[in-house]
């Protein structure tokens, strides 16, 4: 009985210690006063080891956070600070002695940071709200979101075009910061350390967000590399099968047909057109990738009216979204596969050597992206019936969750 009493007392003491831990830590932070809007999140992040105080026990909550330091803390949130060994960062403004080199290399190899167009990373520059939100969106891999969700915020028009999808995901997942004005994002302003702490505390407290493909507990395991041979002159035919997903690599070609008849004479820029898979898609080795009925959304990016009567109007389609029969949604990147003259390659004449002369040379994924992405002429001509199949060229990897109901 005495043993049970002592055990119970010890249990109560431990509970009190755990409950009071954040409060005790918060009281030791010299520059975070009681009642500060982010006090609890800052204490939580310090307790978890995401951030540390300086020698004077100061956190500098209103100071900016460097791009490299943001990644350093983020990798700790993901428990992935050592997930990639021997990784190298490929940015021209960095070398082996650059600050946060290892963190940036890991993040780049994981695929959620890309640097600037001039191939620099600027690790010591302050990160902006838009940059931070974009990184979080790249990690979470959540489905595409309707950007109309941003209209409730008064400064949504200030969001850079490249960050719009990221903000739509962030709002849907409640992974954004808008203090002190709940109606504003301040997307181009610099993120403070306090704001970063609130963001990381949200992530740490959300079980679903921590179930990311980068977590050590759910590491992707490559099971096999298989072949997709829909069109024998596609730039790529590689498919990777993992324990958690299947990836049809960029450069592959898949088949789809429009859900409804298409007449480009009536199409307008920004209009959405939906295509679908006519049959189940299998690899040459027999692995089911997705079932018939998978939907692929295309947006009309541009229309072109022809002056001559005997010439057809044309529309440029960009595919950005896939929805599988079990309602799983994923981003995609594809265009209708065309020759350099802009003709659509239909299933019935795709392999005609007389009409289409294309190279069958095998390209690496990197070579494909460099050679094709900026030079394609994705044009669909007038009147494509709903029972006519066309080829879609993937300009980005198509990720398919490992679910037999797809």
Sine and cosine of phi, psi and omega as CSV:
sin_phi,cos_phi,sin_psi,cos_psi,sin_omega,cos_omega
0.00,0.00,-0.70,0.71,0.04,-1.00
-0.87,0.50,-0.60,0.80,0.01,-1.00
-0.89,0.45,-0.68,0.74,0.01,-1.00
-0.90,0.44,-0.65,0.76,0.02,-1.00
-0.89,0.45,-0.69,0.72,-0.01,-1.00
-0.90,0.43,-0.65,0.76,0.01,-1.00
-0.89,0.45,-0.67,0.74,0.00,-1.00
-0.90,0.44,-0.68,0.73,0.02,-1.00
-0.89,0.46,-0.66,0.75,0.00,-1.00
-0.89,0.45,-0.64,0.77,0.03,-1.00
-0.88,0.48,-0.69,0.73,0.02,-1.00
-0.89,0.45,-0.66,0.76,0.00,-1.00
-0.89,0.46,-0.69,0.72,0.01,-1.00
-0.89,0.46,-0.65,0.76,0.03,-1.00
-0.88,0.47,-0.68,0.73,0.00,-1.00
-0.91,0.42,-0.62,0.79,0.02,-1.00
-0.90,0.45,-0.72,0.69,-0.02,-1.00
-0.90,0.45,-0.71,0.71,-0.03,-1.00
-0.91,0.42,-0.54,0.84,-0.06,-1.00
-1.00,-0.08,0.02,1.00,-0.09,-1.00
-0.88,0.47,-0.77,0.64,-0.03,-1.00
-0.87,0.49,-0.63,0.78,0.00,-1.00
-0.90,0.43,-0.67,0.74,-0.02,-1.00
-0.93,0.38,-0.62,0.78,0.04,-1.00
-0.91,0.42,-0.70,0.71,-0.02,-1.00
-0.86,0.51,-0.58,0.81,-0.04,-1.00
-0.95,0.32,-0.28,0.96,0.00,-1.00
-1.00,-0.05,-0.10,1.00,0.00,-1.00
-1.00,0.07,0.93,-0.38,-0.16,-0.99
-0.90,0.44,-0.57,0.82,-0.11,-0.99
-0.95,-0.31,0.32,0.95,0.10,-0.99
-0.86,-0.52,1.00,-0.04,-0.07,-1.00
-0.94,0.33,0.35,-0.94,0.08,-1.00
-0.85,0.52,0.70,-0.71,0.00,-1.00
1.00,0.00,-0.07,1.00,0.03,-1.00
-0.87,0.49,0.65,-0.76,-0.18,-0.98
-0.85,0.53,-0.50,0.86,-0.03,-1.00
-0.94,-0.34,0.30,0.95,-0.10,-0.99
-0.83,0.56,-0.76,0.66,-0.05,-1.00
-0.90,0.45,-0.68,0.74,-0.02,-1.00
-0.92,0.40,-0.66,0.75,0.01,-1.00
-0.88,0.47,-0.72,0.69,0.02,-1.00
-0.88,0.48,-0.64,0.77,0.00,-1.00
-0.90,0.44,-0.70,0.71,-0.02,-1.00
-0.91,0.40,-0.62,0.78,0.03,-1.00
-0.92,0.38,-0.67,0.74,0.03,-1.00
-0.86,0.50,-0.62,0.78,-0.02,-1.00
-0.99,0.16,-0.19,0.98,0.03,-1.00
1.00,0.00,0.21,0.98,0.01,-1.00
-0.95,0.30,-0.59,0.81,0.03,-1.00
-0.78,-0.63,0.27,-0.96,0.10,-1.00
-0.70,-0.72,0.33,-0.94,0.03,-1.00
-1.00,-0.03,0.36,-0.93,0.07,-1.00
-0.99,0.15,-0.10,-1.00,-0.07,-1.00
-0.89,0.46,-0.38,0.93,0.01,-1.00
-1.00,-0.10,0.24,0.97,-0.03,-1.00
0.86,0.51,0.61,0.80,0.03,-1.00
-0.95,-0.31,0.53,-0.85,-0.03,-1.00
-0.94,-0.35,-0.44,0.90,-0.06,-1.00
0.86,0.51,0.87,0.50,-0.11,-0.99
-0.87,0.48,-0.49,0.87,-0.05,-1.00
-1.00,-0.07,0.01,1.00,0.05,-1.00
-0.99,0.17,0.35,-0.94,0.02,-1.00
-0.97,0.24,0.24,-0.97,0.04,-1.00
-0.84,-0.54,0.75,-0.67,-0.05,-1.00
-0.93,0.37,0.44,-0.90,-0.01,-1.00
-0.86,0.51,-0.66,0.75,0.02,-1.00
-0.93,0.36,-0.65,0.76,0.01,-1.00
-0.91,0.41,-0.58,0.82,0.05,-1.00
-0.87,0.48,-0.71,0.71,0.02,-1.00
-0.92,0.39,-0.60,0.80,0.04,-1.00
-0.84,0.54,-0.72,0.69,0.02,-1.00
-0.94,0.33,-0.63,0.77,-0.05,-1.00
-0.89,0.46,-0.66,0.75,0.02,-1.00
-0.90,0.44,-0.51,0.86,0.08,-1.00
-0.94,0.34,-0.60,0.80,0.06,-1.00
-0.87,0.49,-0.65,0.76,-0.03,-1.00
-0.99,0.13,-0.06,1.00,-0.07,-1.00
0.82,0.58,0.67,0.75,-0.08,-1.00
-0.78,-0.63,0.35,0.94,-0.06,-1.00
-0.91,0.41,-0.30,0.95,0.03,-1.00
-0.83,-0.56,0.36,0.93,-0.13,-0.99
-0.95,0.32,-0.45,0.89,0.01,-1.00
-0.88,-0.47,0.85,-0.53,0.00,-1.00
-0.97,-0.23,0.62,-0.79,0.01,-1.00
0.96,0.27,0.21,0.98,-0.02,-1.00
-0.95,0.32,0.55,-0.84,0.04,-1.00
-0.83,-0.56,0.62,-0.78,0.03,-1.00
-1.00,-0.03,0.78,-0.63,-0.06,-1.00
-0.97,-0.26,0.97,0.26,0.07,-1.00
-0.75,-0.66,0.67,-0.75,-0.14,-0.99
-0.95,0.30,-0.22,0.97,0.03,-1.00
-0.99,-0.17,0.31,0.95,-0.01,-1.00
-0.74,-0.67,0.52,-0.85,0.12,-0.99
-0.64,-0.77,-0.18,-0.98,-0.07,-1.00
-0.90,0.45,-0.33,0.95,-0.02,-1.00
-0.98,-0.19,0.05,1.00,-0.04,-1.00
-0.94,0.35,0.58,-0.82,0.04,-1.00
-0.90,0.43,0.63,-0.77,0.02,-1.00
0.89,0.46,0.39,0.92,-0.04,-1.00
-0.82,0.57,-0.73,0.69,-0.06,-1.00
-0.91,0.42,-0.70,0.72,-0.02,-1.00
-0.89,0.46,-0.69,0.72,-0.02,-1.00
-0.92,0.39,-0.62,0.78,0.02,-1.00
-0.89,0.45,-0.69,0.73,0.02,-1.00
-0.89,0.45,-0.73,0.68,-0.02,-1.00
-0.89,0.46,-0.64,0.77,0.02,-1.00
-0.92,0.40,-0.68,0.73,0.01,-1.00
-0.92,0.38,-0.46,0.89,0.07,-1.00
-0.98,0.19,-0.27,0.96,0.11,-0.99
1.00,0.00,0.36,0.93,0.03,-1.00
-0.89,-0.46,0.17,0.99,0.24,-0.97
-0.71,-0.70,0.56,-0.83,-0.08,-1.00
-0.75,-0.66,-0.15,0.99,0.00,-1.00
0.97,0.23,-0.19,-0.98,-0.03,-1.00
-1.00,-0.07,0.30,-0.96,0.00,-1.00
-0.84,0.54,-0.46,0.89,-0.01,-1.00
-1.00,0.08,0.23,0.97,0.06,-1.00
0.93,0.37,0.48,0.88,0.14,-0.99
-0.94,-0.35,0.26,-0.97,0.03,-1.00
-0.88,-0.48,-0.51,0.86,0.01,-1.00
0.83,0.56,0.89,0.45,-0.12,-0.99
-0.90,0.44,-0.44,0.90,-0.06,-1.00
-0.99,-0.11,0.03,1.00,0.06,-1.00
-0.99,0.14,0.48,-0.88,-0.01,-1.00
-0.92,0.39,0.67,-0.74,0.01,-1.00
-0.99,0.12,0.63,-0.78,0.02,-1.00
-1.00,-0.03,0.23,-0.97,0.04,-1.00
-0.86,0.51,-0.69,0.73,-0.04,-1.00
-0.89,0.45,-0.67,0.74,0.01,-1.00
-0.90,0.44,-0.68,0.73,-0.01,-1.00
-0.91,0.43,-0.71,0.71,0.00,-1.00
-0.90,0.44,-0.61,0.79,0.01,-1.00
-0.89,0.45,-0.67,0.74,0.03,-1.00
-0.88,0.47,-0.72,0.70,0.00,-1.00
-0.88,0.48,-0.66,0.75,0.01,-1.00
-0.90,0.43,-0.62,0.78,0.03,-1.00
-0.90,0.44,-0.54,0.84,-0.01,-1.00
-0.96,0.27,-0.74,0.68,-0.17,-0.98
-0.92,0.39,-0.46,0.89,0.02,-1.00
0.82,0.57,0.51,0.86,0.03,-1.00
-0.95,0.30,0.21,-0.98,-0.06,-1.00
-0.94,0.35,0.28,-0.96,0.07,-1.00
-0.86,0.51,0.60,-0.80,0.00,-1.00
-0.87,-0.50,0.47,-0.88,0.06,-1.00
-0.95,0.31,0.86,-0.51,-0.08,-1.00
-0.94,0.34,-0.13,0.99,0.07,-1.00
-0.91,0.42,-0.28,0.96,0.04,-1.00
-0.89,0.46,-0.33,0.94,-0.03,-1.00
-0.99,0.11,-0.22,0.98,-0.11,-0.99
-0.91,0.41,-0.33,0.95,0.01,-1.00
-0.96,0.29,-0.18,0.98,-0.03,-1.00
-0.98,-0.22,0.72,-0.69,-0.15,-0.99
-0.93,0.37,-0.42,0.91,-0.03,-1.00
-0.93,-0.36,0.42,0.91,0.00,-1.00
-0.88,0.47,-0.44,0.90,0.04,-1.00
-0.93,0.37,-0.24,0.97,0.01,-1.00
-1.00,0.00,-0.08,1.00,0.01,-1.00
-0.94,0.33,0.77,-0.64,0.05,-1.00
-0.85,0.52,0.54,-0.84,-0.05,-1.00
-0.83,0.56,-0.65,0.76,-0.05,-1.00
-0.93,0.37,-0.23,0.97,-0.04,-1.00
-0.95,-0.30,0.03,1.00,-0.07,-1.00
-0.88,0.48,-0.75,0.67,0.02,-1.00
-0.88,0.47,-0.63,0.78,0.00,-1.00
-0.89,0.46,-0.69,0.73,0.02,-1.00
-0.92,0.39,-0.60,0.80,0.03,-1.00
-0.89,0.46,-0.67,0.74,0.05,-1.00
-0.91,0.42,-0.68,0.74,-0.05,-1.00
-0.88,0.48,-0.68,0.73,0.01,-1.00
-0.91,0.40,-0.68,0.73,0.00,-1.00
-0.89,0.46,-0.56,0.83,-0.02,-1.00
-1.00,-0.10,0.04,1.00,-0.04,-1.00
0.83,0.56,0.67,0.74,0.05,-1.00
-0.88,-0.48,0.91,0.42,0.03,-1.00
-0.51,-0.86,0.22,-0.97,-0.03,-1.00
-0.81,-0.58,0.76,-0.65,0.09,-1.00
-0.57,-0.82,0.87,0.49,0.06,-1.00
-0.97,-0.23,0.65,-0.76,0.10,0.99
-1.00,-0.08,-0.12,0.99,-0.05,-1.00
-0.98,-0.21,0.94,-0.34,-0.05,-1.00
-0.89,0.45,-0.23,0.97,-0.04,-1.00
-1.00,-0.08,0.02,1.00,-0.07,-1.00
-0.78,-0.63,0.58,-0.82,0.07,-1.00
-1.00,-0.07,-0.53,0.85,-0.18,-0.98
0.79,0.61,0.82,0.57,-0.17,-0.98
-0.89,0.45,-0.48,0.88,-0.06,-1.00
-0.99,-0.10,-0.06,1.00,-0.01,-1.00
-0.99,0.13,0.29,-0.96,-0.03,-1.00
-0.97,0.23,0.64,-0.77,0.03,-1.00
-0.98,0.20,0.68,-0.73,0.05,-1.00
-1.00,0.01,0.27,-0.96,0.04,-1.00
-0.90,0.44,-0.57,0.82,0.03,-1.00
-0.90,0.44,-0.67,0.74,0.02,-1.00
-0.90,0.43,-0.66,0.75,0.04,-1.00
-0.88,0.47,-0.64,0.77,0.01,-1.00
-0.89,0.46,-0.66,0.75,0.03,-1.00
-0.90,0.44,-0.67,0.75,0.01,-1.00
-0.89,0.46,-0.71,0.70,-0.02,-1.00
-0.93,0.36,-0.59,0.80,0.04,-1.00
-0.90,0.44,-0.61,0.79,0.07,-1.00
-0.88,0.47,-0.71,0.71,-0.01,-1.00
-0.89,0.46,-0.70,0.71,-0.04,-1.00
-0.90,0.44,-0.51,0.86,-0.04,-1.00
-1.00,0.02,-0.02,1.00,-0.03,-1.00
-0.95,-0.30,0.95,-0.30,-0.08,-1.00
-0.86,0.50,-0.63,0.77,-0.06,-1.00
-0.91,0.41,-0.64,0.77,-0.01,-1.00
-0.92,0.39,-0.54,0.84,0.00,-1.00
-0.97,0.26,-0.22,0.98,0.06,-1.00
-1.00,0.07,0.85,0.52,-0.04,-1.00
-0.99,-0.10,0.30,-0.95,-0.02,-1.00
-0.93,0.37,-0.20,0.98,-0.04,-1.00
-1.00,-0.08,-0.08,1.00,-0.04,-1.00
-0.95,0.32,0.54,-0.84,-0.03,-1.00
-0.91,0.42,-0.52,0.86,-0.05,-1.00
-0.95,0.33,-0.42,0.91,-0.05,-1.00
-0.81,-0.59,0.75,0.66,-0.04,-1.00
-0.92,0.39,0.69,-0.73,0.03,-1.00
-0.94,0.35,0.69,-0.72,0.03,-1.00
-0.87,-0.49,0.86,-0.51,0.02,-1.00
-0.96,0.28,0.89,-0.46,-0.03,-1.00
-1.00,-0.02,-0.64,0.77,-0.02,-1.00
-0.25,-0.97,0.33,-0.94,0.14,-0.99
-0.90,-0.43,0.84,-0.54,-0.11,-0.99
-0.84,-0.54,-0.05,-1.00,-0.16,-0.99
-0.85,-0.53,0.68,-0.73,0.12,-0.99
-0.89,-0.45,0.84,-0.55,-0.11,-0.99
-0.79,-0.61,0.84,0.54,0.02,-1.00
-0.95,0.31,-0.66,0.75,-0.02,-1.00
-0.71,-0.70,0.86,-0.51,-0.21,-0.98
-0.95,0.33,-0.11,0.99,0.05,-1.00
-0.90,-0.43,0.35,0.94,0.07,-1.00
-0.91,0.42,0.56,-0.83,-0.01,-1.00
-0.86,0.51,-0.49,0.87,0.00,-1.00
-0.66,-0.75,0.39,-0.92,0.12,-0.99
-0.63,-0.78,0.40,0.92,-0.06,-1.00
-1.00,0.01,0.66,-0.75,0.12,-0.99
-0.74,-0.68,0.76,-0.65,0.02,-1.00
-0.96,-0.28,0.76,-0.65,-0.02,-1.00
-0.95,-0.30,0.89,-0.46,0.04,-1.00
-0.94,-0.33,0.15,-0.99,0.06,-1.00
-0.94,0.35,-0.37,0.93,-0.07,-1.00
-0.93,-0.37,-0.21,0.98,-0.13,-0.99
-0.23,-0.97,0.14,-0.99,0.14,-0.99
-0.82,-0.58,0.62,-0.79,-0.01,-1.00
-0.81,-0.58,0.89,-0.45,0.17,-0.99
-1.00,0.01,0.92,-0.39,-0.17,-0.99
-0.95,0.32,0.45,-0.89,0.08,-1.00
-0.81,0.58,0.68,-0.73,-0.04,-1.00
0.96,-0.28,-0.29,0.96,0.10,-1.00
-0.96,0.27,0.34,-0.94,0.05,-1.00
-0.88,-0.48,0.71,-0.71,0.08,-1.00
-0.82,-0.57,0.28,-0.96,-0.05,-1.00
-0.97,-0.26,0.61,-0.79,0.10,-1.00
-0.44,-0.90,0.32,-0.95,0.14,-0.99
-0.71,-0.70,0.45,-0.89,-0.04,-1.00
-0.92,0.40,0.60,-0.80,0.03,-1.00
-0.91,0.42,-0.60,0.80,0.05,-1.00
-0.82,-0.57,0.37,-0.93,0.05,-1.00
-0.84,0.54,0.60,-0.80,-0.01,-1.00
-0.93,-0.38,0.74,-0.68,0.13,-0.99
-0.74,-0.67,0.96,-0.29,-0.12,-0.99
-0.92,0.39,-0.23,0.97,0.05,-1.00
-0.91,0.41,-0.40,0.92,-0.04,-1.00
-0.96,-0.27,-0.06,1.00,-0.02,-1.00
-0.97,0.24,0.51,-0.86,0.05,-1.00
-0.82,-0.57,0.45,-0.89,0.02,-1.00
-0.85,0.52,0.71,-0.70,-0.01,-1.00
1.00,-0.02,-0.18,0.98,-0.01,-1.00
-0.94,0.35,0.56,-0.83,-0.01,-1.00
-0.99,-0.16,0.74,-0.68,0.08,-1.00
-0.82,-0.58,0.73,-0.69,-0.06,-1.00
-0.95,-0.31,0.74,-0.68,0.10,-0.99
-0.93,-0.37,0.29,-0.96,0.05,-1.00
-0.58,-0.82,0.37,-0.93,0.02,-1.00
-0.98,0.21,0.80,-0.60,-0.05,-1.00
-0.97,0.23,-0.40,0.92,-0.04,-1.00
-0.61,-0.79,0.22,-0.98,0.13,-0.99
-0.89,0.46,0.59,-0.81,0.00,-1.00
-0.95,-0.31,0.84,-0.54,0.00,-1.00
-0.85,-0.53,0.44,-0.90,0.18,-0.98
-0.98,0.20,0.21,-0.98,0.07,-1.00
-0.86,0.50,-0.48,0.88,-0.02,-1.00
-0.99,0.11,-0.11,0.99,0.09,-1.00
0.98,-0.22,0.13,0.99,0.02,-1.00
-0.99,0.16,0.79,-0.62,0.06,-1.00
-0.96,0.28,0.83,-0.56,0.02,-1.00
-1.00,-0.05,-0.79,0.62,0.14,-0.99
-0.40,-0.92,0.31,-0.95,-0.06,-1.00
-1.00,-0.05,0.28,-0.96,0.08,-1.00
-0.83,0.55,0.59,-0.80,-0.01,-1.00
0.98,-0.18,-0.13,0.99,0.09,-1.00
-0.85,0.52,0.70,-0.72,-0.08,-1.00
-0.98,-0.22,0.61,-0.79,0.05,-1.00
-0.77,-0.63,0.87,-0.49,-0.07,-1.00
-1.00,-0.03,0.74,-0.68,0.05,-1.00
-0.85,-0.53,0.61,-0.79,0.06,-1.00
-0.94,-0.35,0.67,-0.74,0.05,-1.00
-0.96,0.27,0.94,-0.33,-0.05,-1.00
-1.00,0.07,-0.52,0.85,-0.03,-1.00
-0.35,-0.94,0.55,-0.83,0.13,-0.99
-0.85,-0.53,0.48,-0.88,-0.03,-1.00
-0.68,-0.73,0.89,-0.46,0.03,-1.00
-1.00,-0.03,0.74,-0.67,-0.01,-1.00
-1.00,-0.02,0.64,-0.76,-0.06,-1.00
-0.97,0.25,-0.55,0.83,-0.09,-1.00
-0.99,0.11,0.62,-0.79,-0.07,-1.00
-0.87,0.49,-0.62,0.79,-0.08,-1.00
-1.00,0.06,0.09,1.00,0.04,-1.00
-0.97,-0.24,0.52,-0.85,-0.07,-1.00
-1.00,-0.05,0.52,-0.85,0.18,-0.98
-0.93,0.37,0.39,-0.92,-0.02,-1.00
-0.70,-0.72,0.44,-0.90,0.05,-1.00
-0.70,-0.71,0.63,-0.77,0.02,-1.00
-0.99,-0.16,0.88,-0.48,-0.02,-1.00
-0.97,-0.25,0.69,-0.73,0.13,-0.99
-0.86,-0.51,0.85,-0.52,0.01,-1.00
-1.00,0.01,0.74,-0.67,-0.09,-1.00
-0.69,-0.72,0.07,1.00,-0.18,-0.98
-0.41,-0.91,0.70,-0.71,0.05,-1.00
-0.82,-0.58,0.66,-0.75,0.06,-1.00
-0.74,-0.67,0.85,-0.52,-0.08,-1.00
-1.00,-0.01,0.28,-0.96,-0.10,-1.00
-0.82,0.57,-0.40,0.91,0.03,-1.00
-1.00,-0.03,0.25,0.97,0.03,-1.00
0.96,0.27,0.16,0.99,0.15,-0.99
-0.93,0.36,0.71,-0.71,-0.06,-1.00
-0.89,-0.46,0.63,-0.78,0.02,-1.00
-0.58,-0.82,0.51,-0.86,0.14,-0.99
-0.94,0.35,0.45,-0.89,0.12,-0.99
-0.55,-0.83,0.23,-0.97,0.07,-1.00
-0.63,-0.78,0.89,-0.45,-0.04,-1.00
-0.36,-0.93,0.30,-0.95,0.10,-0.99
-0.67,-0.74,0.31,-0.95,0.14,-0.99
-0.93,0.38,0.71,-0.71,-0.13,-0.99
-0.98,0.21,0.85,-0.52,-0.07,-1.00
-0.77,-0.64,0.29,-0.96,0.14,-0.99
-0.99,0.14,0.07,-1.00,0.00,-1.00
-0.94,0.33,-0.13,0.99,0.07,-1.00
-0.99,-0.11,-0.03,1.00,0.07,-1.00
1.00,-0.01,0.10,1.00,0.01,-1.00
-0.97,0.23,0.59,-0.81,0.10,-0.99
-0.95,0.30,0.66,-0.75,0.11,-0.99
-1.00,-0.08,0.95,-0.31,0.04,-1.00
-1.00,0.04,0.35,-0.94,0.01,-1.00
-0.85,0.53,-0.60,0.80,-0.09,-1.00
-0.93,0.36,-0.41,0.91,-0.05,-1.00
-0.76,-0.65,0.30,0.95,-0.08,-1.00
-0.89,0.46,-0.54,0.84,-0.09,-1.00
-0.98,-0.19,0.26,0.97,-0.01,-1.00
-0.96,0.27,0.93,-0.36,-0.02,-1.00
-0.94,0.34,-0.44,0.90,-0.02,-1.00
-0.94,0.33,-0.64,0.76,-0.10,-1.00
-1.00,0.02,-0.57,0.82,-0.06,-1.00
-0.81,-0.58,0.84,-0.55,0.03,-1.00
-0.91,-0.40,0.97,-0.26,-0.03,-1.00
-0.78,-0.63,0.44,-0.90,-0.01,-1.00
-0.97,0.24,0.70,-0.71,0.06,-1.00
-0.99,-0.13,0.17,0.99,0.00,-1.00
-0.85,0.52,0.72,-0.69,0.02,-1.00
-0.97,0.25,0.75,-0.67,0.00,-1.00
-0.90,-0.43,0.54,-0.84,0.15,-0.99
-0.95,0.32,0.29,-0.96,0.00,-1.00
-0.86,0.50,-0.68,0.73,0.00,-1.00
-0.90,0.44,-0.67,0.74,0.03,-1.00
-0.89,0.46,-0.65,0.76,0.00,-1.00
-0.87,0.49,-0.75,0.66,-0.04,-1.00
-0.88,0.48,-0.64,0.77,0.00,-1.00
-0.94,0.35,-0.62,0.78,-0.13,-0.99
-0.99,0.12,-0.58,0.82,-0.21,-0.98
-0.96,-0.26,-0.64,0.77,-0.23,-0.97
-0.83,0.56,-0.68,0.73,-0.06,-1.00
-1.00,0.02,-0.05,1.00,-0.12,-0.99
-0.89,-0.46,-0.04,1.00,-0.01,-1.00
-0.92,0.38,0.48,-0.88,0.09,-1.00
-0.88,-0.48,0.98,0.19,-0.10,-0.99
-0.98,0.22,1.00,0.04,-0.08,-1.00
-0.85,-0.52,0.78,-0.63,0.12,-0.99
-0.95,-0.31,0.78,-0.63,-0.06,-1.00
-1.00,0.09,0.10,-1.00,-0.09,-1.00
-0.86,0.51,0.57,-0.82,0.18,-0.98
0.87,0.50,0.99,0.12,0.16,-0.99
-0.92,-0.39,0.88,-0.47,-0.05,-1.00
-0.98,0.21,0.38,-0.93,-0.07,-1.00
-0.91,0.40,-0.27,0.96,0.03,-1.00
-0.98,-0.20,0.15,0.99,0.03,-1.00
-0.99,-0.16,0.84,-0.55,0.00,-1.00
-1.00,0.03,0.62,-0.79,0.13,-0.99
-0.79,-0.62,0.28,-0.96,0.03,-1.00
-1.00,-0.02,0.66,-0.76,0.13,-0.99
-0.93,-0.36,0.80,-0.59,0.04,-1.00
-1.00,-0.06,0.86,-0.50,0.01,-1.00
-0.97,0.25,0.86,-0.52,0.06,-1.00
-0.99,-0.16,0.02,1.00,0.12,-0.99
-0.55,-0.84,0.36,-0.93,0.01,-1.00
-0.88,0.48,0.70,-0.72,0.08,-1.00
-0.99,-0.15,0.91,-0.42,-0.06,-1.00
-0.99,-0.11,0.78,-0.62,-0.03,-1.00
-0.83,-0.56,0.89,-0.46,0.02,-1.00
-0.85,0.53,0.55,-0.84,0.01,-1.00
-0.97,0.22,1.00,0.10,-0.02,-1.00
-0.63,-0.78,0.86,-0.51,-0.08,-1.00
-0.92,0.39,-0.24,0.97,0.02,-1.00
-0.99,0.16,-0.04,1.00,-0.03,-1.00
-0.95,0.31,0.00,0.00,0.00,0.00
